[in-house]
Amino acid sequence: MKLLRISAITACFCMLAVAAFAAPDTRREQDFTAWRDEFRGYARRRGISETTLERTIDTLTVPSQMVIQRDRTQPEFNLSLAQYMSMMVNEARVQKGRQMYRENRVLLERIRNEYGVPPQYILAFWALESNFGTRQGTFPVVPSIATLAFDGRRGAFFREELISALWLIDRGHIPHDVKGSWAGAMGNFQFIPSSYRRYAVDFNNDGRRDLFNSKEDSFASAANFLKRKGWQEKQRWGREVKVQNPRRLNNVNLRTARTVTEWKRLGITAADGKPLPDSQISARLLLPEGINGVAFLVYPNFDVIMRWNRSTLYALAVGHLADRIAWGGQLMHVRGVQFLQPPELEQLQELLKKRGFYEGEIDGKKGPLTIAAVVNYQQQNNIPVDGFASKQLLNRLRREEIEELQNENSNSNPSGP
């Protein structure tokens, strides 16, 4: 009897424990069901057909934990340019890009004539987005976007993305069980649903905008996106350059656009040291790894690439891969400068905050407040204004801190008779 009593008590505790862990999941499923039913009414009011809603929204039961985990654990991008380029721009991709040009030359030249975007850029985006169509994603798009719309962190944004996805299904452009990335990007060029809806083109005139299987539609849609974002037909994305004398850039705001001729007067040369041409093209001096790293002059088309993806390293990879597909040539001055790690960034923020430059949270992240603080510090100390949180800058701040402590100690313990 005693053993039975102990077993009964143990079983009771186990049942309570299971209930405690199960309750949150049950409540979350109930919340998701309520959200799904509310969204269904919203989608119907937005014009989505009953057939599409039955095949998509009505089949949703629980949010995808894998999608939520992916959204929560996106790693901070802490690669150097050299590391990123070695992953994204390699000889195999260059050769594959040239092969794809030979196989699709007639189509790509038609698209160049129609949209003003040279083939090498279409091929570079294709390579980086889906490895020339071979990696288009394995996540079911509608459940993934529904999860992100329900989860709340970016709920309003993904709610509209889900409407766009259903709109595309309603009109037969994508199947109801379409697959893509965990965040809902689809096809050869990984368009999110709203971009698919706005910029996709039925270039082969078959009545569908197919960005999965049709090269005609896929290539033309990528070119249409770039053209409508402001692509300049007769300009490149930019070029690698060399800063011959960094001191000439002291107290110069490097984020301000100037003509190529003006940069030439400030001592900027081509990467091989030859003079830049005189040109009135507007350009910014881009120093992704600070004044001591590789340098680029980037033109308006670079900003168009950034509207595709807001990563500076991504945009540089597109431009460089396009150049190599078209005519070859390696970057000449990549040094592999390393970014500060989070503990170092925290110390940098603390030291800048102590001097009145940084007003944000000490979080070890390279956000806009950190960049602004670095820029302000550089401007006030007459050093090149690149906004780059470098180890050199951190060491300078450390030295200043030590000097201040030494001066305080000296003043508090004066020597004398």
N, C-alpha and C positions, 0 to 999 in steps of 0.2 A: 504493500500500500504506500509506503514511504517513497519507493522508487516511482510509483505511478504518479504520486502527488508532485514530485520534482519534475517529472516529464511533462505533466500538464502545465506547470508554471512556466517551464522552458518554452513549451509550444505557444503559450499565451504571449510571452515576450517576443517570440519570433513573428507571430502574427501582427503584433503591434509595430514591429520594426518594418515588416514588409509594407504594412499600410502607410507608415510614415514616409517610406521612399516612393511608394506608388502614387500617393495622393497628389504631389505636384505634377506628375506626368498626366494623371487623369484630369486635373484641373486645366493643364495646358491644352490637352486634347479638346476639352469642352470649350475653352477660349477660342481655339482654332476653328472649331465647328461654328461657333457664333460669328467669328470674323468671316468665315467662308460664306455663310448665309447672307450676311450684310453685304459683302462684296458682290455676291451674285446679283442682288437687286441693283446695285450701283452699275454693274456691267450691262445689265439689261437696259437700264435707263440710258446708257451710253451707246446703245444700238447694237450690242452683241446679240447674235441670234440664239434662240433656245437650243437649237441643235448643238452649237458649239459649246454652250454652257453645260449641257448634259454630258458631252464627251470630255470635258476638261475640268471645270470647277466642281461638278457634282462627284467626280471620282476622288477628290482630295479628302484624305482622312486625317493625317497627322503631318506636322511640319517636318522637314528633313533635318535631322540632327547633323548630318554630314555637311550640309550647306551652311548651317549656323556655325559649325566648328570652323569651316573654311573662312567664313566672314570674320570670325572673332580672332583668328590666329594668322592673319596676313602678316608676314614678317616685314619688319622695317627694312627698307632698301638700303643696304650698307655695303654695296660692292663698289670697288674702284672702277673707273672707266676701262682699265685694262682687263679686269676680271669679266666685266659685262660684255665687252667686245669679243673676248675669247669664247664666250658661250653663244653669242648671238650672230656674230659675223666671222665665219670661218671659210676655209678654202672649199669645203664640200658644198656649202650653200652658194658660194660664188659660182662654182662650176654648174651646180644644178640650176641656178638662175639663168645662166647663159644657155643651157640646154632648153629650158622652158621658153626662152626668147626665140630660139631657132624653131621650136615646135609650134609656137603661137605667134610668129612674127606678123603675119597678115592681120590677124585680129588685133594685136597690140598696136600696130600702126594705124589701123582704123580708129581705134580709141584715142590715140594721140591726136589725130586729125579732128576728132569730134570734141574732145574735152581739153586738149592742150597739155596733157600730162604724159611725159615721156615713159616708155615701157619700163625702164630700169626701176622707177619708183613703184609702179604697180607690182613688179616682181619682188621688190624688197619688202613691201608690206605683206605680200602673200607668204613670203618665207617666214617672217617674224610672227605672223598671226596664226598660221596653221601648218607650218612646214610644207608649203606648197600643196595644201589641201589634205594632207594625210592625218592631221590631228585637229579635228573639228569639234571635239568634246563628246562626253559620254553621259552627261547629266540630263535628265528630262527637264526641259526648259520651263514648262508651265508650273510644275510642282516646286522647282527651285526658286523661281521668281515669286510665287505665292508665299513661300516660306520667308523670303526676305521682306516682302510687303507686310506680312503678319508680324514679323519679329520686332519691327519698330525702330531699329537704329537708323535706317534710311527708308522708313515705311512709305512716306508720301512719294518718293522717287520711284520705288519699285511697284507701287500701286498703279502708276501710270504706265510703267513698262509692261505690266501684266495686261492692261487694257490694249496696248499696242500689239502684244503677242496674240491676244484673242482676235483682234481686228485682222491680223495677217492670216490666222487660221480660217476665219470667217470667209475670207476672199480667196482661199485656196492657194496662197503663196507659200505656206508652210504646213506640214501635217500636224494634226492635233497632238501627236506624241513625239514631236520634234526634240532632238537632243542637241546640247551645246555645252558651254562652260557652266561651272557652278553658279555663276552670276547671270546666266541667261544670254551670253553672247553666242552668235551662231554663224555657221558657214565658213567659207573659204577665208573671209576677211573679218570674222568674229564681230559682226554688227550686233549691237544690242537692239531689242525690238523697235524702239523709237527711231533709231538710225535706219534700220531696215525699212521702216514705214516711210521715212522722209526721203531717203536717198537711193534706195534700190531701184534698179532700172531693168525693164524687160527689153534687153538689147536684141534678143533673137526673135522677138515678136510672136511668142507662143502663148501669150495671155497670162503668163506667170512670171513673177520676179524670183527666180530660183538662184539663191546664193550658195547652194550646196553642190549641185551637180552641173550647173551651166557655167562654163568659163566666160561665155559672152556676157551673161548677166552679172557675174561676179566681178570681172575686170572693169566693166563699164560702171558698175555701182561704186567701186572704189574710186574711180576717176571722177565720177559725178560728185561724190562727197568732197574730194579735194578741190574741185573747181568751184563748188558752191561755198566753200570756206575761204576762197580768195586766192587760189593757186595762180602764180604768175608764170605764164607759158615760157617766157624767154629768160627766166632766171634759174639759177641753181638753188640748192638749199643753203649753201654756205661753203666754207673751205677752211682747212687747217691753216693756221698762220703761226708766226713766231714773234714773241715779245722780245725785241732786241735789248731794250734797256728798261727794266721794270721801274726804275726811279723816275722815268719820264711820265709815268702814270700815277705818281703820287698825287693824292687828293683829286683824282679824276674819277667820276662816277662811271664805272665801266658798264653799268646797266642802261646807260643812255645811248640811244641810237645816233650814229653819225654816218656821214658818207664814207665810202671806202677811201676816198682821197684824204679826208680828215684823219682817218686812222693811220694812213700812210705817213702823214706829217707828224703823228705821235710816235713814230718809230716802229709801227707794225709792218712786218714783211711777209712774203709768202713763206710757207713752211721750210723751203729749201734756202731761205735767206735772200732770194731775189726780190726786187721791188714789186710792190703791188701795182696793178694798173690804176690809172686815174679813172675814177668812176663815181657817179653821183648816186649809185644804188645805196639805199639806207641799210646799215648793218649794225649789229651789236657785237661787242667783244664778249665771247662766252668763255669762261674759265671754270669748267666743271670741277676742277680740283685745285682751284686757287691760282694765284699769280705764278707759282712755281711749277704748275702742271702744264698739260697740253692746252693749247689755245685755239679758238675758232672765231672767225667772223661769220655770223649767221644772218641770212637775208630773210625777207618776208615769208618765203616758202617754208622756212624752218618753223615759224609761228603757226603756219597751216598744219604742219605735221604734229605740232603740239596740241592742236585742237582734236586730233585723232586720239592721242594718248598724252597725258600731261607729264609724263616722265621725260626729263631732259636726256637721260642716257638712252632711252628708247628712240627719241627723235634723232640723236646723233647716230645711233646704229642704223636707222633707216637710211639716212643720208649717206653714210659711209658704205653700206652694203650696195646701195644704188650706184655709187661711184665705181665700186669694184666690179660690179656686174657689167657696167658700161665700158670701162677702160682700165680697170686694175688700179694698183697703187695702194700701199700700206700707209697708215698713219705714221708720222716720222718721230713724234716727240712724246709718245705715251710713256709715262714713267711709273705708273702703278702706284700713285699717291693713295695712301690709305685714309679713310674717314676716321674721325674720332669715334670710339666706342661709347655706349651709353654712360658708363661711369665718368669717362673723360668729359663728355658733353655736359653732364651734371655739374662738374667742377667749373667748366667754362661758363655755364649759366650763372653759377653762384658768384664767380669773380666779376662777371659783367654786371650782375645785379648789385653787388656791393659798390660798384662805381656809378650806378645810376643809369646803366644802358639797357638792362633787361628787366621787363615788367611782368613776365609770365611766370608760370609754375615751373619749378625745378623738376623736369621730367626726363632729361637725357634724350630729347628728340629734336631733330633738325627742322623745326617748324618755322613759320613765317616770322614769329616774334624773335626767335634766335637769330635768324638771318638779318632782320632789321637792327637788332642790337649790335651785331658784328659790323654792319655797314656804318652805324653811327659812331662806333668806337674807331673804326678805320678813318672816317672823315675827320674826326677830332684829333687824331694822332698823325695826320699827314702821311698815311701809308696807302698803297693801292686799294681801292674800294672794290673788292671782289665778292664780299659777303660770304666768304668761305671759312667755315669753322675748322681751321687747320691745327695741326700739332704745333706748328711754329707760333701761331697766335696764342694757343694755350700756354706754351712755354714763356711767351712774353708777359702774359698776365700773371703767371706764377712768379716771375722775377720781380714784377712790380709789387706783388703782394709781400714778398720777402723784404724788399727794400723799404716798404712802408712800415713793416714790423720792426725792422732794424732802426729806422728813424724814430719810431715811437719809444723804443727801449732806450735809445740814446738821449732823447729829450726828457724821459722820466728819471734817468740816472746821470745827471750832468756831472762832469768831472771838474775839479778845481781845487784851490787851496782851502 
